[in-house]
Amino acid sequence: MIAARFREWVADERGRPVRARYELALMFAIRDALRAGTVWRPRSRRYADPATFLMPIGQWQAERDELAVTLRRPLRAEPRLAELQAEQEAAVRALQRAVDQNAGVRLESGKVIADRPDRLWLPPEVAWLDDQIEQRIPLVELVDPLVEIERWIGFSEHFVHAGGARRRMPDFVSRLFAVLIAYATNLGLHGIASKSSFTYPQLAQLSDWYLTEEALRAAIADIIEYQCQLGLAGSFGDGTFSMSDAQRLEAGAKDALSAARALEFGYRRGGVALLSWVSDQYALYGAKIVTLAGRESTYTLDEIVHNPLLEIERHTTDTYGSTDLLFAIFDLLDKTFHPRIRDLESHVDYRVGPGQPHLEVDRALLRKRSARPAIIVERWEEMCRAADSLKRGYVTPSELISRLQAQPQQNPLAEALVEYGRILRTNHGLWWRADEILRREVGLMLNKGEKFHGLRDHIRFGRQGQTRTSSREQHELTALCLQLVMCAVTCWNTRYETAIIERLERDGHPVGPVARAHISPARFAHINQHGRYHFNRRGPTDGRLRRLRPANIQRHGGGQPAANTSTRSHHANGD
């Protein structure tokens, strides 16, 4: 148990242990073991038994066969390692063919460098359809999407009194819209009260008694479910591919969250980050406020594992959202992780098996480091137990990952997961270089998420975008209100874009599947968020839609849209 560096020091000239030195060396050994989680203290919070965060061992033994079938992972590591070895060998051969054929990848100074794919070429029909939508979509106020979606699905029914009392407000729905807009725009209740017919006490009463996390999440789920049922949403994707990204919110007041700073973000001033999850159908299915002190990847899985609406099978992030540990957990949960990693050629790749030394790519990438499968084999059952604990909800992904990463000395479970993740990351890097289609697909998915940043900035314009609250609960409530309003806007846009496409086709202008797939409902130029707010507005009744604006449908230059700026002026009420 005594570390090797202390063994000579603890003994005297005759080789007999000196008690004081031996006890001191033993204390250092116990300290390192506590930090690594190999020993623990009862009733301790920091140095508790790591197994307490996982599924009880008895239940795991009883259900391990069933869980292995559910997650499609063997109960022994050797078959899975053999699969990864075969996958790595196939990726190396594909990469070698790409280098030989000069298919967007080249070998320079012992590094395999993949060219960044050019902007995906799209037919002129896509630009023409996007211009038609911009010209025809009705001009509205920020509250109008909420008004119409309430008529379509009645999401306000989820907001009930915290004490069980009956609603006594005749204008409850209008007040609810005012509170949601107050938090989403970052104007606050005082700001909205000064721009509407409601008073601050009226809005504060509803906020205190009706605005809960459960009600907001249920309302968001209804809106997303309705949006995904629209025919146009199916043209965007199948709902199984998603991305996550963080957007920094500058803090205008000191609080526990804004005091944290993250060097990787490159900001000197305090703030928080709003982490968002977007599906390929433009469904904003998750939003979470996190500190800048933690790594973004810690929270990547939080909205994916137990999402009640979407069964996410593939996920992508940028560099900040990926780690070797995350690769391992994604795979153990039977999901695919496709991050876009910056400077991929500078990462060390890990070989599994003997490799293929006769291939130039193999010698360039996989000769430097070999994986250590013995560590994975030894801890495989514990790794599966950790994944099943996430699947069954015994621990949240961010809690487990932060616990594994927080140990100053690496925990054996974390060491095995990281080693497994290195193999998966190596295979991903090989396929990433070899497959230009994969690089383009991931780039398009990340671009979908980036479009929500503009919509978020358009809605959250109050106080110059600075967060002023000092409460974590208030941060989370604000994030959920913003998510609900953004979901309402994208859902409303999706339905009106569907109506515009149907009108074009009735007028003899067919719209192909490529054009449908590459338009975005995360648009906001037609939404006015300034001026006074009228929350008792009446939208179309009986399920009807607003009248579409007229537009010039003439095509020029092989399908390029003709400009028609006369229809782009904004009016006051949008009716």
C-alpha positions as CSV (number, residue, x, y, z in Angstrom):
1,M,0.0,0.0,0.0
2,I,3.0,2.3,0.6
3,A,3.9,4.2,-2.6
4,A,7.1,3.2,-4.3
5,R,8.6,6.7,-3.8
6,F,8.4,6.3,0.0
7,R,9.7,2.8,0.4
8,E,13.4,3.7,0.7
9,W,12.6,6.7,2.8
10,V,10.6,4.9,5.5
11,A,13.5,2.5,6.3
12,D,16.6,3.2,8.3
13,E,20.2,2.1,7.4
14,R,19.5,-1.5,8.5
15,G,16.3,-1.7,6.4
16,R,14.0,-1.5,9.4
17,P,10.9,0.8,9.1
18,V,10.9,4.0,11.1
19,R,7.5,4.3,12.7
20,A,7.0,8.0,12.3
21,R,8.0,7.9,8.6
22,Y,5.9,4.8,8.0
23,E,2.8,6.4,9.5
24,L,3.3,9.5,7.4
25,A,3.7,7.5,4.2
26,L,0.6,5.5,5.1
27,M,-1.3,8.7,5.6
28,F,-0.4,9.8,2.1
29,A,-1.4,6.5,0.7
30,I,-4.8,6.7,2.4
31,R,-5.3,10.2,1.2
32,D,-4.6,9.1,-2.4
33,A,-7.0,6.1,-2.0
34,L,-9.7,8.4,-0.7
35,R,-9.3,10.8,-3.6
36,A,-9.4,7.9,-6.1
37,G,-12.5,6.3,-4.4
38,T,-10.8,3.0,-3.8
39,V,-11.5,3.5,0.0
40,W,-14.2,5.6,1.5
41,R,-15.7,6.9,4.7
42,P,-19.2,6.1,5.9
43,R,-21.6,9.1,6.1
44,S,-19.1,11.2,4.2
45,R,-20.3,13.4,1.3
46,R,-17.0,14.0,-0.4
47,Y,-15.4,10.7,0.2
48,A,-18.5,8.4,0.0
49,D,-18.5,5.0,-1.5
50,P,-18.8,5.5,-5.3
51,A,-21.1,2.5,-5.5
52,T,-23.8,4.4,-3.7
53,F,-24.4,6.4,-6.9
54,L,-25.1,3.3,-8.9
55,M,-27.8,0.7,-9.1
56,P,-27.7,-1.6,-6.0
57,I,-25.5,-4.6,-6.7
58,G,-28.3,-7.1,-5.8
59,Q,-30.7,-5.5,-8.3
60,W,-28.0,-5.4,-11.0
61,Q,-27.3,-9.1,-10.5
62,A,-31.0,-9.9,-10.9
63,E,-31.6,-7.7,-14.0
64,R,-28.2,-7.7,-15.7
65,D,-29.3,-10.1,-18.5
66,E,-32.4,-8.1,-19.3
67,L,-30.5,-4.8,-19.2
68,A,-27.8,-6.2,-21.5
69,V,-30.5,-7.0,-24.1
70,T,-32.1,-3.6,-23.7
71,L,-28.8,-1.7,-24.3
72,R,-27.6,-4.3,-26.8
73,R,-24.2,-4.7,-25.1
74,P,-22.6,-8.1,-24.2
75,L,-21.9,-8.9,-20.6
76,R,-18.3,-9.7,-21.4
77,A,-15.9,-7.1,-22.8
78,E,-14.0,-9.4,-25.2
79,P,-16.8,-9.6,-27.9
80,R,-17.3,-5.8,-27.8
81,L,-13.5,-5.2,-28.1
82,A,-13.4,-7.5,-31.1
83,E,-16.2,-5.5,-32.7
84,L,-14.3,-2.3,-32.1
85,Q,-11.1,-3.8,-33.5
86,A,-12.9,-4.9,-36.7
87,E,-14.5,-1.4,-37.0
88,Q,-11.1,0.2,-36.6
89,E,-9.5,-1.9,-39.2
90,A,-12.3,-1.2,-41.7
91,A,-12.0,2.6,-40.9
92,V,-8.2,2.5,-41.6
93,R,-8.8,0.8,-44.9
94,A,-11.5,3.3,-45.9
95,L,-9.2,6.2,-44.9
96,Q,-6.3,4.7,-46.9
97,R,-8.6,4.6,-50.0
98,A,-9.6,8.2,-49.4
99,V,-6.0,9.3,-49.2
100,D,-5.0,7.4,-52.3
101,Q,-8.0,8.8,-54.2
102,N,-7.4,12.3,-52.8
103,A,-11.0,12.4,-51.7
104,G,-10.9,15.4,-49.4
105,V,-8.1,13.9,-47.1
106,R,-4.3,14.1,-47.4
107,L,-1.2,12.9,-45.6
108,E,1.2,15.7,-44.6
109,S,4.3,15.3,-42.3
110,G,3.0,12.1,-40.8
111,K,-0.5,13.7,-40.1
112,V,-3.7,12.8,-41.8
113,I,-5.6,16.0,-42.5
114,A,-9.2,16.1,-43.7
115,D,-10.3,19.1,-45.7
116,R,-13.2,21.0,-44.2
117,P,-16.1,20.4,-46.6
118,D,-17.2,23.4,-48.6
119,R,-20.6,24.8,-48.1
120,L,-23.1,22.2,-49.2
121,W,-24.3,23.1,-52.7
122,L,-28.1,23.4,-52.8
123,P,-30.3,23.8,-55.9
124,P,-31.7,27.4,-56.5
125,E,-35.1,26.1,-55.5
126,V,-34.0,26.2,-51.9
127,A,-33.2,29.9,-52.0
128,W,-36.4,30.6,-53.9
129,L,-38.5,28.8,-51.4
130,D,-36.8,30.6,-48.5
131,D,-37.5,33.9,-50.1
132,Q,-41.1,33.0,-50.7
133,I,-41.6,32.1,-47.0
134,E,-40.0,35.4,-45.9
135,Q,-42.3,37.4,-48.2
136,R,-45.5,35.5,-47.4
137,I,-45.3,34.7,-43.7
138,P,-47.6,37.0,-41.7
139,L,-46.0,39.8,-39.7
140,V,-46.9,39.4,-36.0
141,E,-46.1,40.5,-32.5
142,L,-44.1,38.3,-30.1
143,V,-47.2,37.2,-28.2
144,D,-49.2,36.1,-31.3
145,P,-47.6,32.7,-31.6
146,L,-48.5,32.0,-28.0
147,V,-52.1,33.1,-28.6
148,E,-52.5,30.9,-31.6
149,I,-50.8,27.8,-30.2
150,E,-52.9,28.1,-27.1
151,R,-56.0,27.8,-29.4
152,W,-54.5,24.8,-31.2
153,I,-53.4,22.7,-28.2
154,G,-54.4,24.5,-25.0
155,F,-51.1,24.2,-23.2
156,S,-52.2,26.6,-20.5
157,E,-54.1,23.8,-18.8
158,H,-50.8,22.6,-17.3
159,F,-50.5,25.7,-15.1
160,V,-52.5,25.0,-12.0
161,H,-52.4,26.6,-8.6
162,A,-49.6,25.4,-6.3
163,G,-52.0,25.1,-3.4
164,G,-54.7,23.4,-5.4
165,A,-57.0,26.5,-5.5
166,R,-59.3,27.1,-8.4
167,R,-58.5,29.8,-10.9
168,R,-60.3,33.1,-10.1
169,M,-58.7,35.2,-12.7
170,P,-60.9,35.9,-15.7
171,D,-57.9,37.0,-17.7
172,F,-55.6,34.1,-16.5
173,V,-54.3,33.1,-20.0
174,S,-53.4,36.7,-20.9
175,R,-51.6,37.2,-17.6
176,L,-49.8,33.9,-18.2
177,F,-48.6,35.1,-21.6
178,A,-47.4,38.3,-19.9
179,V,-45.4,36.4,-17.3
180,L,-43.9,34.1,-19.9
181,I,-42.9,37.0,-22.2
182,A,-41.5,38.9,-19.1
183,Y,-39.0,36.1,-18.3
184,A,-38.3,35.1,-21.9
185,T,-37.4,38.7,-23.1
186,N,-35.4,39.4,-19.9
187,L,-37.5,42.5,-19.2
188,G,-38.8,41.1,-16.0
189,L,-42.2,41.6,-14.4
190,H,-41.7,45.3,-13.8
191,G,-40.6,45.8,-17.4
192,I,-43.6,44.1,-18.9
193,A,-46.0,45.8,-16.4
194,S,-44.8,49.2,-17.7
195,K,-45.5,48.0,-21.3
196,S,-48.9,46.4,-20.8
197,S,-52.2,46.9,-19.1
198,F,-51.3,44.6,-16.2
199,T,-49.8,45.7,-12.9
200,Y,-46.8,44.2,-11.2
201,P,-48.8,42.7,-8.3
202,Q,-51.1,40.9,-10.8
203,L,-48.1,39.4,-12.6
204,A,-46.2,38.5,-9.5
205,Q,-49.2,36.7,-8.1
206,L,-49.5,34.4,-11.1
207,S,-45.7,33.9,-11.2
208,D,-45.6,32.9,-7.5
209,W,-48.5,30.5,-7.6
210,Y,-48.8,29.1,-11.1
211,L,-45.4,29.2,-12.8
212,T,-43.6,25.9,-11.8
213,E,-41.0,23.8,-13.5
214,E,-43.3,20.9,-13.9
215,A,-46.0,23.0,-15.6
216,L,-43.4,24.6,-18.0
217,R,-41.9,21.3,-19.0
218,A,-45.3,19.8,-19.6
219,A,-46.3,22.8,-21.8
220,I,-43.1,22.6,-23.7
221,A,-43.6,18.9,-24.3
222,D,-47.1,19.5,-25.7
223,I,-45.8,22.2,-28.1
224,I,-42.9,19.9,-29.3
225,E,-45.2,17.0,-29.8
226,Y,-47.6,19.1,-31.9
227,Q,-44.7,20.4,-34.0
228,C,-43.2,17.0,-34.7
229,Q,-46.7,15.8,-35.9
230,L,-46.7,18.5,-38.7
231,G,-45.8,17.0,-42.1
232,L,-43.0,19.5,-42.8
233,A,-41.2,18.5,-39.6
234,G,-40.7,15.0,-41.1
235,S,-38.9,16.7,-44.0
236,F,-36.3,18.2,-41.7
237,G,-35.3,14.8,-40.2
238,D,-36.5,11.7,-38.4
239,G,-36.1,13.1,-34.9
240,T,-33.3,10.8,-33.9
241,F,-30.3,13.1,-34.5
242,S,-29.6,16.1,-32.3
243,M,-27.0,18.6,-31.2
244,S,-26.2,20.6,-28.1
245,D,-24.4,23.8,-27.7
246,A,-23.8,26.5,-25.0
247,Q,-24.4,30.2,-25.4
248,R,-22.8,32.5,-22.8
249,L,-25.0,35.0,-21.0
250,E,-23.2,37.9,-19.4
251,A,-24.0,38.6,-15.8
252,G,-24.9,42.0,-14.7
253,A,-24.9,41.2,-11.0
254,K,-22.7,39.2,-8.7
255,D,-24.1,35.8,-7.7
256,A,-22.9,32.3,-7.0
257,L,-23.3,31.3,-10.7
258,S,-21.8,34.4,-12.3
259,A,-18.8,34.3,-10.1
260,A,-17.6,31.1,-11.8
261,R,-15.3,31.7,-14.8
262,A,-14.2,29.3,-17.4
263,L,-10.8,29.6,-19.2
264,E,-12.0,27.5,-22.1
265,F,-14.6,30.1,-23.0
266,G,-12.0,32.9,-23.1
267,Y,-14.1,35.4,-21.1
268,R,-12.7,37.4,-18.3
269,R,-16.0,38.7,-16.9
270,G,-18.5,36.5,-15.0
271,G,-21.6,35.0,-16.5
272,V,-23.5,31.8,-17.0
273,A,-24.0,29.5,-20.0
274,L,-27.4,28.5,-21.5
275,L,-27.0,24.9,-22.8
276,S,-29.6,24.0,-25.4
277,W,-30.5,20.7,-27.1
278,V,-32.0,20.8,-30.7
279,S,-33.2,17.9,-32.7
280,D,-32.9,17.6,-36.5
281,Q,-36.6,18.5,-36.7
282,Y,-35.8,21.9,-35.1
283,A,-37.4,20.8,-31.8
284,L,-35.7,22.7,-28.9
285,Y,-36.2,19.8,-26.5
286,G,-33.9,20.9,-23.7
287,A,-32.4,24.0,-22.0
288,K,-30.3,24.2,-18.9
289,I,-28.4,27.0,-17.1
290,V,-24.8,25.8,-16.2
291,T,-21.8,27.5,-14.7
292,L,-18.9,28.5,-16.8
293,A,-16.6,26.8,-14.3
294,G,-17.7,23.3,-15.4
295,R,-17.0,21.7,-18.8
296,E,-19.9,21.7,-21.2
297,S,-19.5,18.0,-21.8
298,T,-20.5,17.2,-18.2
299,Y,-24.2,18.1,-19.0
300,T,-24.4,16.8,-22.6
301,L,-26.3,13.7,-21.7
302,D,-28.8,15.2,-19.2
303,E,-31.6,15.9,-21.7
304,I,-31.0,12.8,-23.8
305,V,-31.1,9.9,-21.4
306,H,-34.7,10.4,-20.1
307,N,-36.3,12.5,-22.8
308,P,-40.0,11.6,-22.8
309,L,-40.7,12.8,-26.4
310,L,-37.7,12.0,-28.6
311,E,-35.6,8.8,-28.9
312,I,-32.2,10.3,-29.7
313,E,-29.9,7.8,-31.3
314,R,-27.1,10.1,-32.6
315,H,-25.8,13.3,-31.1
316,T,-23.2,15.9,-32.0
317,T,-21.4,18.8,-30.3
318,D,-18.4,21.0,-30.8
319,T,-15.0,20.5,-29.1
320,Y,-16.2,21.7,-25.7
321,G,-19.0,19.2,-25.5
322,S,-16.8,16.1,-26.0
323,T,-14.5,14.0,-23.8
324,D,-13.2,10.4,-23.9
325,L,-15.4,9.6,-20.9
326,L,-18.5,10.9,-22.8
327,F,-17.7,8.7,-25.8
328,A,-17.7,5.6,-23.5
329,I,-21.0,6.4,-21.8
330,F,-22.7,7.2,-25.1
331,D,-21.7,3.8,-26.5
332,L,-22.7,1.9,-23.4
333,L,-26.1,3.5,-23.7
334,D,-26.3,2.2,-27.3
335,K,-26.1,5.7,-28.8
336,T,-23.7,7.2,-31.3
337,F,-21.6,10.2,-30.6
338,H,-20.4,12.3,-33.5
339,P,-18.6,15.5,-32.2
340,R,-16.8,17.9,-34.4
341,I,-13.4,18.1,-32.7
342,R,-11.1,21.0,-33.5
343,D,-7.5,20.1,-34.4
344,L,-8.3,16.5,-34.7
345,E,-5.0,15.7,-36.3
346,S,-3.2,16.7,-33.1
347,H,-5.0,14.1,-31.0
348,V,-3.2,10.8,-30.1
349,D,-5.0,7.8,-31.6
350,Y,-5.1,4.4,-29.9
351,R,-4.6,1.1,-31.7
352,V,-6.6,-2.0,-30.9
353,G,-5.0,-5.3,-31.9
354,P,-2.0,-5.8,-34.2
355,G,-3.2,-3.2,-36.7
356,Q,-2.3,-3.1,-40.4
357,P,1.3,-1.8,-40.6
358,H,1.4,-2.3,-44.3
359,L,-0.9,0.7,-44.7
360,E,0.6,4.1,-44.6
361,V,-2.3,5.6,-42.7
362,D,-2.0,3.0,-40.0
363,R,1.7,3.7,-39.5
364,A,1.0,7.5,-39.4
365,L,-1.8,7.4,-36.9
366,L,-1.8,4.2,-34.8
367,R,1.9,3.4,-34.2
368,K,2.2,5.9,-31.3
369,R,-0.1,4.4,-28.7
370,S,-1.8,1.1,-28.0
371,A,-5.0,0.8,-26.0
372,R,-5.0,-1.2,-22.7
373,P,-7.9,-3.7,-23.1
374,A,-7.0,-5.4,-19.8
375,I,-8.4,-2.4,-17.8
376,I,-11.6,-2.5,-19.8
377,V,-12.0,-6.3,-19.3
378,E,-11.5,-6.0,-15.6
379,R,-14.0,-3.3,-15.1
380,W,-16.5,-4.1,-17.9
381,E,-19.3,-5.3,-15.6
382,E,-19.0,-2.2,-13.5
383,M,-19.1,0.0,-16.6
384,C,-22.3,-1.7,-17.7
385,R,-23.8,-1.2,-14.3
386,A,-23.0,2.5,-14.4
387,A,-24.7,2.8,-17.8
388,D,-27.8,0.9,-16.5
389,S,-27.9,3.1,-13.5
390,L,-28.2,6.1,-15.9
391,K,-30.9,4.3,-17.9
392,R,-32.9,3.5,-14.8
393,G,-32.6,7.0,-13.3
394,Y,-30.5,6.1,-10.2
395,V,-28.2,9.0,-11.0
396,T,-28.2,11.8,-13.5
397,P,-25.4,11.8,-16.2
398,S,-24.0,15.2,-15.0
399,E,-23.9,14.0,-11.4
400,L,-22.1,10.7,-12.3
401,I,-19.7,12.4,-14.8
402,S,-18.8,15.2,-12.4
403,R,-18.3,12.7,-9.6
404,L,-15.9,10.7,-11.8
405,Q,-14.0,13.7,-13.0
406,A,-13.8,15.4,-9.6
407,Q,-11.5,12.8,-8.1
408,P,-7.9,14.2,-7.8
409,Q,-6.7,10.6,-8.3
410,Q,-8.5,8.8,-11.2
411,N,-11.1,6.3,-10.0
412,P,-10.6,2.8,-11.4
413,L,-14.1,3.0,-13.0
414,A,-13.3,6.4,-14.6
415,E,-9.9,5.0,-15.8
416,A,-11.7,2.1,-17.5
417,L,-14.3,4.4,-19.1
418,V,-11.7,6.8,-20.4
419,E,-9.6,3.9,-21.9
420,Y,-12.8,2.6,-23.6
421,G,-13.7,6.1,-24.8
422,R,-10.2,6.5,-26.3
423,I,-10.8,3.6,-28.6
424,L,-14.2,4.9,-29.6
425,R,-12.8,8.4,-30.1
426,T,-10.0,6.9,-32.3
427,N,-12.6,5.1,-34.4
428,H,-14.7,8.2,-34.7
429,G,-11.7,10.2,-35.8
430,L,-10.8,7.6,-38.5
431,W,-14.3,7.6,-39.9
432,W,-14.5,11.4,-39.7
433,R,-11.5,11.8,-41.9
434,A,-12.5,9.1,-44.3
435,D,-16.2,9.9,-44.7
436,E,-16.9,13.4,-46.2
437,I,-20.7,12.7,-46.0
438,L,-20.4,12.3,-42.2
439,R,-18.6,15.6,-41.9
440,R,-21.2,17.4,-44.0
441,E,-24.1,15.8,-42.1
442,V,-22.7,16.8,-38.7
443,G,-22.0,20.4,-40.1
444,L,-25.6,20.7,-41.2
445,M,-26.9,19.5,-37.8
446,L,-24.6,22.0,-35.9
447,N,-25.8,24.8,-38.2
448,K,-29.4,24.0,-37.2
449,G,-28.5,24.6,-33.6
450,E,-26.6,27.8,-34.5
451,K,-29.8,29.2,-36.0
452,F,-31.4,29.1,-32.6
453,H,-28.8,31.5,-31.3
454,G,-30.1,34.3,-33.5
455,L,-33.7,33.5,-32.5
456,R,-32.7,33.5,-28.8
457,D,-31.0,36.9,-29.1
458,H,-34.0,38.3,-30.9
459,I,-36.4,37.3,-28.1
460,R,-34.1,37.8,-25.1
461,F,-33.3,41.5,-25.8
462,G,-34.1,43.0,-22.4
463,R,-31.3,44.6,-20.3
464,Q,-28.9,44.1,-23.2
465,G,-29.1,40.4,-22.6
466,Q,-27.5,40.6,-19.2
467,T,-28.8,38.3,-16.4
468,R,-29.5,40.2,-13.2
469,T,-30.8,37.5,-10.9
470,S,-28.9,36.0,-8.0
471,S,-30.9,32.8,-7.6
472,R,-30.3,29.5,-9.3
473,E,-34.0,28.7,-9.3
474,Q,-34.7,32.0,-11.0
475,H,-32.1,31.2,-13.6
476,E,-33.7,27.9,-14.4
477,L,-37.2,29.4,-14.5
478,T,-36.1,32.0,-16.9
479,A,-34.4,29.4,-19.1
480,L,-37.6,27.3,-19.3
481,C,-39.8,30.3,-20.1
482,L,-37.4,31.3,-22.9
483,Q,-37.4,27.7,-24.2
484,L,-41.2,27.7,-24.2
485,V,-41.5,30.9,-26.2
486,M,-38.8,29.8,-28.6
487,C,-40.6,26.4,-29.1
488,A,-43.9,28.3,-29.7
489,V,-42.2,30.5,-32.4
490,T,-40.6,27.5,-34.2
491,C,-43.9,25.5,-34.0
492,W,-45.9,28.5,-35.3
493,N,-43.4,29.0,-38.1
494,T,-43.5,25.3,-39.1
495,R,-47.3,25.4,-39.5
496,Y,-47.3,28.6,-41.5
497,E,-44.4,27.4,-43.7
498,T,-46.5,24.3,-44.4
499,A,-49.4,26.5,-45.4
500,I,-47.1,28.6,-47.7
501,I,-45.8,25.4,-49.4
502,E,-49.3,24.2,-49.9
503,R,-50.4,27.5,-51.4
504,L,-47.4,27.4,-53.8
505,E,-48.2,23.9,-54.9
506,R,-51.9,24.8,-55.5
507,D,-50.7,27.7,-57.6
508,G,-48.7,25.3,-59.8
509,H,-45.2,25.7,-58.2
510,P,-44.2,22.3,-56.9
511,V,-41.7,22.2,-54.0
512,G,-39.3,19.3,-54.0
513,P,-38.1,17.3,-50.9
514,V,-34.6,19.0,-51.0
515,A,-36.1,22.4,-50.7
516,R,-38.4,21.3,-47.9
517,A,-35.5,19.7,-46.0
518,H,-33.3,22.8,-46.0
519,I,-35.6,25.6,-44.9
520,S,-35.6,26.6,-41.3
521,P,-38.5,27.4,-38.9
522,A,-36.0,29.2,-36.6
523,R,-36.7,32.5,-38.4
524,F,-37.6,35.7,-36.6
525,A,-37.5,38.7,-39.1
526,H,-41.3,38.8,-39.2
527,I,-41.7,39.0,-35.4
528,N,-41.8,42.4,-33.7
529,Q,-40.7,42.2,-30.1
530,H,-40.7,46.0,-29.3
531,G,-43.4,48.5,-28.3
532,R,-46.3,48.0,-26.0
533,Y,-47.6,44.5,-25.4
534,H,-51.3,43.6,-25.8
535,F,-51.9,40.2,-24.2
536,N,-55.6,40.0,-24.8
537,R,-55.2,39.7,-28.6
538,R,-57.5,37.5,-30.5
539,G,-56.1,35.2,-33.1
540,P,-57.9,33.3,-35.8
541,T,-60.7,31.0,-34.6
542,D,-61.9,27.5,-35.6
543,G,-58.4,26.3,-36.4
544,R,-57.9,28.8,-39.2
545,L,-54.6,30.5,-40.0
546,R,-53.9,34.1,-40.6
547,R,-54.0,35.5,-44.2
548,L,-50.7,35.0,-46.0
549,R,-49.0,38.0,-47.5
550,P,-48.9,38.3,-51.3
551,A,-45.5,37.7,-52.9
552,N,-43.7,37.8,-56.3
553,I,-43.4,34.1,-57.4
554,Q,-41.5,34.8,-60.5
555,R,-38.2,32.9,-60.8
556,H,-35.1,34.4,-62.4
557,G,-31.7,33.1,-63.4
558,G,-32.4,29.3,-63.4
559,G,-34.6,29.4,-60.3
560,Q,-33.2,32.3,-58.3
561,P,-35.9,34.3,-56.5
562,A,-36.9,37.7,-57.7
563,A,-36.6,40.5,-55.1
564,N,-39.8,42.0,-53.9
565,T,-39.1,44.4,-51.1
566,S,-42.5,46.0,-51.1
567,T,-43.9,43.2,-48.9
568,R,-41.2,43.4,-46.2
569,S,-42.5,46.5,-44.3
570,H,-43.6,45.7,-40.7
571,H,-47.0,46.8,-39.5
572,A,-48.2,47.3,-35.9
573,N,-50.6,44.5,-35.1
574,G,-49.9,41.8,-37.6
575,D,-53.6,41.0,-38.1
